[in-house]
Amino acid sequence: MMQLSDNYWSWSRTVPQLLAIVALIGLVWPLFGSEEKHLASVVGAGVYLLYAHFSKMFIASAHRRGLQLLAEKNYQPAIREFEKSHMFFTRYPQIDHFRAVVLMSPSIWSYREMALLNIAFCYEQLGEVNMAKTSYEQVRSDFPDNDYAVHALNFIENPQADSEA
């Protein structure tokens, strides 16, 4: 079993989401009477959840389809969806950079990074080790701080070493 040192949750990306919830509650607060103020929290949080859901549904649609296909073990179609996701976020890096607000995603990994990792995983599941290595190496090249790619490459090159640890 691989031991990863990364923390995949980023507090610096969670804070903007909390601020968004507070701002939405503040925006709807004046719409409620003094006896209904508790509903402002419910409505503000509900608007936040709807936005978070629909922004991921529409903006990150290829990524979501890839995850669904991955869960169904349809690896080849999943690769195509993750490639589309990677191309989209490469074309629009500002969306990926500000994913904490645009997509309400607190992940420390960017969507480009996740797409490449998922592509590599799919190739591993298909037994296409060289393609998996190529994808993991691209992760290491584009995202040098990604320890997961380093561990995965080490495992591919020497599977006994990881099982002995």
Order of alpha helices (4+ residues) and beta strands (2+ residues): alpha-alpha-alpha-alpha-alpha-alpha-alpha-alpha-alpha-alpha
